[in-house]
Amino acid sequence: MTALDPPREVLPTLAVPQWARLLEYAGVAEQVADGTWLYKPGDQAIDMILVEQGEVRVGTPPMFDEEQCIVVASFGPRQFTGELSLLTGQNAALGAQAGEGAVVRRLNPAALRRVMQQEPEISDLLLRTLIARRRYMQSGDGARSLELVGGAWSADALALRTYVARQQLAHTWNDADTPAGAAMLRAVGAEPTDLPIAITSSGVLLNTTAGLLAEHLGLSYRAPSDGRTVDLVVIGAGPAGLAAAVYGASEGLDTLVLEALAAGGQAAASSRIENYLGFTSGISGGELTARAAVQAEKFGARIASPCPVAKLNAHGDVVGLTLVDGTELTARAVVIATGARYRALPLERWMDFEGAGIYYAATQIEVRACAQNPVAVVGGANSAGQAALYLAENGSAVSLVVRGTDLRARMSAYLADRIVAHPDITVRTGTEVSSLYGADHLEEISLTDATGSGHGPAGDAGIGAHERVACSGLFCFIGAAPATEWLNGLAVDKDGFLRTDAQLLDEELGGTWTGLGRRPLPFETSEPRVFAAGDVRSGSMKRVAAAVGEGASAVSSVHQALGQ
């Protein structure tokens, strides 16, 4: 066996008074024989193991061959096992094995929740440690607990990698076209037609999707055994949905979050957010929403993804929800925070290149795919501007393609000034993308005058009526299509965004409202106890801070509605 020396924040030793308080929530002491498995990789609902005496080893697969076991960390007296999966409900990625002279106590998931709620000092220490351990796993041998293999230009592989990254799962990515990737295919007896593949300690998933992987890892929706009605279901885990989850759970509501793709929403596609209050140096959208998800889970909210909702049907005092797999559940109130999606351009072969050169996010995954080659960013708002800067700072020559003639019309002034000054960004205002070229991935695009003058666009770089340029990545940040296509019967505006409270007309409020004797509360839709927050709501300001405020405020109205 081999073991690394983790940093101190990964292996804290509790002070004697802290340890004594923690033991009050744990089970009885157990003396465990050397080599006994306390839990194995793939086990569900694992306990936190509190080590009173001796040693407990935690390691990566292949854990079942003692000679090949790689110890990620060893725990001694007044130390504890576990990482973020204790909060997320994920099945164990690593196994825990008793060492010589081990005496342990178990802290089950329900007891851990009580500790997080009732012991602020210990809760803070535990949370910091669980987060530090997940990061340690991501950068070390713990990443071998989940191996992904796929094609570099595969849309399916990109979707899988995006899900794993947004879930902050420790993993290793292997390009199937490299020697290492080919070797992994041979090792599991798979063919290129089986890609993408996920390899865990408990199985090999062929042609895997985010949904299949989530089911395998225990991150998909699990119906409660008692079939109870949930106090609050939040549909969507972007900034608005996560804020609603934090405030709902922290204020005592049994809260469930259902996210169709992966936590983060449109905000997670942003490489950097610099004008969010309190983050003076900026923060990536993915990091911001990942922190919010952990915060919600700390207070007891459950987050299931991918878990798209297919139907909403209010009846009596509950709101019924049907998932796409046919699963049904009920809630006393619902907050719809499904957000909006960037629109595609109506170009031939657009769908062919999605995930193979056309992207709707600018994160490290997409940047690596472009490998410092020329790219184009389409859009004139802050998301497009931040993407252009991020790509340029990572070595790509960037064309920022803006249909309008004024870069500052929809972009923050500080961001526009930075873009204009950057030597590797060419601003092409009054321009649009008109054609796409490439074999199995995008290689070139055509840029066309969008002003109607026939003499090229206005802006820093006039191009004439038509120009074909090299482009290994086209990043699209245009428009906003509300994610409301699954909803029926709720009042929407002409663009499909949900209308709420004062926006609703008397004729849109049915007899149910007469029986309630009130009009809709702030953020309440045309259906009682169904609320909308964030980008999906008509008239909302499309900013992260505004979405967070709306999610929190919607919960205030939820309390009023449920208090009737």
N, C-alpha and C positions, 0 to 999 in steps of 0.2 A: 504494500500500500504506500501511496505517497500523499502528502498533505501540504497545502500552501499555508502561508502565514497571513491570514486576513488582517486588514486594518482594525484598529481598536474599536471604531464605531460599529463594526460588524459583530464583535464578540464582547459586549460589555458584561461586566460582573456587577450584579445588583448589590447595593449596600444592604447590610443586615436588616435594618428596619423595612426597607422596600421589599426584600425577600419575604420577610415575615407577613407583610400585608398581602403579597401575591399568593402565598400558600393558603391563605384563608379562603380563596376561591377554587383551589385545586382539589383533586381527589387524594386518596390515601397513598402513602409511600409504598413503592413496589421495589423489591430487590430483583434485578433482572440478570439472567445469565449472560455471560460474554457471548456475543454473536447473535443474540436474539433481535429479531426485527421489531422495532416499536411501530413503524409504519413503512410501507414499501412504495416505490414510485407507482403512481396511478391510483393509490388509495383515495377514497372520498372522505370529506369531512374529517380531516385529520386533527389530532389534538396538538396543542403546544406542549412539548415535553420540558418539564422543569427538572434540572439535574441537581440532586442533593449531594450525592457522593459519586466518585468514580468518573467515568467518561462516557459520552455518547458521540458517535461519529455520524456525520451526514455526508452523503456522497452521490456521485453521478452514476448513471448506467455505464457499463453493465454491472449492476450491483449484485447480480445473482452468481457471478463468478468471482469468488473471493480473491483470486490472484490478480484479477484485472480491476478490482475496485479502486476508484480514485476518490480519496477523501477530500471533500471541498472544505470542510471545517470540523473541528473537534470541540466539544463543549464540556466544561468542567463544572465544579460546584458553584451554585448561585448563578448559573447561566441557563439559557432557554433556547430551544430550537424554533424554526419557522421563519417564513418570510411573507411577502404580501399575499400569497395564496391563502393565508389564514383569514384575511379579510374579504378577498374576492370570491372565495368558495372554490377556487381552482383545485383540481385533484393534485396530489403531491407530485411535484416534478422530481424530487430527490427522495432517497430513502434514509431512514434513521435507524442505526444499529447500536445496541448496547455494547460498551466496552467493558473492560475488567472492573469489577466492583461497583457496577452501576446501581444506584438507588435513585429512582425517579418518581415524579408525580405528574399526572396528566391534567391539563387545563383544556376542557372541551370547548367547542365553538361558542356555546351559550354562555359559559363562564367567562370566556375572553371578552364577549360583548359587554358583560357586566363590568369587567375591569375597565374597559375603554370608557364606559359611561360614568363610573363611580369613583375612579382613582385618577384624577387629572395628572399628577406627577408621574405615576407609573405609566399611564396611558401615553404621555408624550414620549417617554423613553422607549416604550415598546414600538410606537409608530415610527420614530426616527430609525430605530434598528431594523425594522421590517423593510423600510424603504432602502436603507443602506445595503441590506443583504440582497435585495432584488438587483440593485445596480452592480453589486459585486458579482452576482451570478451572470449578469449580462456580459461582463468583460472577462470572465474566467472560464474554468472548466464547467461551471454550472450551465453555460450556454449549450453544452452538448446534450442537455436533457431534452432538447427539441431541435432536430435537424430538418431543415427544409431543402429540397432539391427541385430546381425548376429551370426553365429557359429564360435567358436574359431579356428576350423580347416577347414574353408571354403575358397576355393580359390577365390570365387566370393566376399566374405566379405573382404578378404585381398586386392583385387584389388580396391574395393570401399574405404576402409580405406586409402590405399596408395594415391589414387586420392585426397581425402579430405585433407590429411596431406600435400601433395605437393602444394595444392592450398591455404594452410594456413587458411582453413575455421574453424571458431569457431564451435565446435561440441562436442557431448558426445557419447562415444562408450559404448554399452551395450551387454555383452555376453548373448546370448539367453538361455544358460544353467544355468544362475544364477537366483536367485529369482527376482531381479530387471528386468532382461531381459524378463523373463516369464510374469511378471506383465505388461510390456509394450505390449507384444503380445496380452494379454487378453484385454487391454485397447482399442486397435485399432481393435479388432476382427480378428486378423490374426492367421494363422497356421504356424507351422515350415516349411511347403512347400513354404511359401511366403517369406522366408528369401533369401537375406538380405533385410531389410526394412529401409527406411529413413522417418523420421517424421519431418515435418516443420509446421510452422504456417498456411500454405496455402494448405497442403495436406499430404497424406500418400502414399508413393511409395512402392509397393510390388515388390519383385524380382527385385529390382532396380540395375542398373548398373551406372558406372560413366557417361555414355552418357545420361541416363534418368535423373540423378540428375543434370547434367550440364544444360540440357534443362529446367528443373524445376526452377533452380536458376538463369537462365539468363546468364550462362557462355559459352554457345555454340555459334557457329557462327551465326550472324544475318546479312543477306544481306542488304546492304545500300538501302534505298528506291529509290534513284535515279539511281541505277544500274551502278554507275561509275566504271571506271577502276582504280584499286589501283596502286599507284606508285611502291610499293615493297611488295611482299609477301615472308615471311620467313617461310619455312616449317621445323618445328622442334624447340623446345624451350629448348634445352640444352645450355651449355655455348656458343657455336658458334652462335646458332640462336638468343639467347638473346643479345649477343654483337652486332650482325647485326641489331637487332631491336632498341637497344639503339642508335647506331650511325646513322641508317637510320632516325629514328623519330627526333632525336635531330638536324639533318641537313636538316630538312624540308620535308622529304619524307613522304607521306601518307603510313603508314606501318601497315601491318596486319601479325600476327604470327598465323600459324595453327599447332597445336601440336596433334599428334595422341593419346597420352595417357594423361600425365600430365606434366606440366612444370618441368624442371630439368634435363631430360635426364639421361644418365648413371651416371653423376656426382652426382645426387641426391641420388643414391644408396650408396654413400660413407659416412661413419659415421664421417670421419674426413679427412681434407686436410691440411697438415702441411707445404707444400713447395710452397704454392701460395703466390706470392709477396705481402707484406704488412700486412699479417695476422700472426703476430709473435707467437700467441698462437694457431694457427690453426682455422679452421672453418668447420662445416659440409657441405657436398655438398648441402644438402637441404636448409640450411640457405643462402649459397652463391647464389644459383640460385633463391631463393625467393626474395632476395634483388635485383637481376638483373631484375627480372620480374617487380617489383615495379618501378624501375628506368626507364625501357622502357615505362611503362604505364604513368609515370609522364610526359614524353615527348610526349605523345599522341598516342603511339603504342597501337593497340588492340590485345589481346591474346585470342584465342578461343581454348578450349580444353575440352574433347577429340574431335578432329576434323581431322580424317585421310583423306589424299588426295589419290584418287584412280588413277588419270590419269593426265598427263601433256602433253599439245599439243601446240607447238609454231606455230603461224601463223601471217604473216605480222609483224606489230609493237607491237603486244601484245603476252603474253603467257597465254593460256587458262588452267584452272585447273578445274577438276571435283572431288568433294568430294564423299565419299563412299555412301552418301545418294542421290546422283544424282545432288546436287546443283552445278551450274557452276558459275565461276567468272573469271575475267581477270585481268592481272597485266602487267605493263610495264617491270618489271624485277622480277626475282625469285632468292632467295638464298636457296639452298637445304642444310639443316643442320640436317638431320634426324639421324645422328650418327650411332652407331653400337650397337648390342645387345650381351649380354653374351650368349654363346652356352650351350645347354643342353647336358648331358651325354647320350650316347646311351644305357640306361639301362632299363630293364623290370620294369614296374610300375612307371617310372619316372613321367609321366603325372598324375598318380593317386595322387602322393604326392606333386605336385606343389601347393603351398599355404597351404599345410598341413604337413609341415616339410621340404620342399625344397624351398629355397628362392634365389632371385637374388639381394637382397639388405640387408644391415645390419643397420636398423634404430631402433628407439625405439619400433615401432610396432612389428617387428620380434623378438627383444630381449625379450619383454614381453611374447610372445608366447612360447619361450623356457624355461622361468621360472627357470633360473640358472641350467638347466640340461646340460649333456654333448652334445657338438655340434662338427661339423667338417666344416672346410672352405677349399674349393678346389680352387687352383690357386696359382701362384707364382709371381704375380705382386703387385703393391702398393695397389690396391683396396682390394685384398685378405688379405694383411698384415694389413691394417687398420681395416678391419672387424674382424680379429682374435684378435687384441688388444682390440677393443671395446667390443666384446663379453666376453673376459676374465675379463675386468674391471667391467663388470656387473654380474660377479659371475659364469660364465660357465667355465667348463674345456674344452679347445679347442684343437682339433687335426687339425693342418695345413697340408693339404695333397697336396704335390707338386710332379708332375710327374717327373720333372727333378731332377738331383742329386745335384744342387748347388742353394741354396736359394737366393744367391746374384746375380744370373745371370740376373734376370729381376726386382729385387726389389731394391729400394734405400737403400744405406748402413745404414743410420741412422735407418730406419725402421726394416731392418733385424737384426741389433744389438739389438734393443729393444725387438723383438720377441724372439730371442734366450735367452735373459736374463729373460723373464717373467716366473714365476714359474707355471702358469696355462696354458701355451701353450706348447704343444708337437709338435715339427716339424717332419714331416714324409716325407722326401724327397725320391725320387725313388719309389713313391707309387701312386696307383690309387684306386678309389672306384669301386668295381666290382658288388655289389649286394645291394638291398634295402629290408628292412623288416618292416612290421607293418600292422595293421588292417585299421582303418580309418585315421591314421596319421603315419608318419615315427617314428620308434622306434629303429631300429638298421641298421647298414651298414656293409658290408664286405670290408676290405682293402686288396689289393693284391700287391705283388712285381711287379713293373713296369720296373725293370732293365733287366729282362730276365735271371737273374743268377739263379733263383730258390732258393736263399738263403736269401731272404729278401732284403729290400732296403738299400741304403746307407743313412746316415744322423744320427740325434741325437737319433732316436728311431727305431731300426731295428725290424721288425715284423714277419719275416718268410714269407713263400709264401702266406699265407692266414690267416686273423684274423677277427673275427666278434666282433664288439664293439657297445655299446649303443650310440645312437645318436638321439636326439629329433629335431635337426635342421641341415640341410645340406645346406651350403651357397656356391653357385656356382659363381665363378668369373673367368671363363676360356674363352679364345678365343674372337673373335670379328667378328660377322656376320653383314655386312653392311645392313642398312635398305633401300635397293634399289629395293626390289622385285616388287614394284609397278611401276617402271620406265621402259619405253621402248624407244629405239632409241638413248640413250645417251651412249657414249663410256665409258666402264668400264675396269678395269684390270682383271686378271685371277681369283681374289677372289671376284669380284663384286663391288669393290670400284670405285667411279667416277674419271675418269682421266680429268685433266684440263690443260689449257694453254700450256706450253712447252712440256707436256707429250703427247699431241695429234699429231697424224700423219696426213700428208697432205690428205691421202685418207679418213680420217674420217671427214674431213671438206667439207660439201656439197657446192652447188652453192650459198647458201645464203651468205656464207662468201665472195665469189667473188664479190657479189654485194655490200657488206659492204666495201670492199677494205682494210681489215685488218685481222690479226690473232686474236685468242682469247686473251683477257686481262687476267691478273693474276686472278686465281680462276674461270675463265669462262670455262664452259664445252664445249662439241662439238656442243651445241645449243646456238646461240647468245642470250644474255641477261638472260641466265640461269647459275647461279653460284653455286659452291659447297664449303663448308667450314666445318672444324672440322673433326671428326672421319670418316665421310662418304667419305672423299676425299682420293684418292690414294696417298700414300706417306706422309700423315700428321703424325705429332708426336702426339701420343695418350696421351696428357696431357691437363689439364684444361686451363692452361695459353696459350698454343699454340692454342687451340680452340678459346679462346676469341680473340687472335690476328688475327686469320684467319677470324673470323666473322666481325671484324672491318675493316680489309683490303679489304674484299670482297665488302663492301659498297663503298669504294673508287673506285673500278672498276665499280660498278653499276652506279655511277655518270658519269664516263667517257662514259659508254655505252649509257646512256640516253641523254648525251649531244651531241650526233652525229646528 
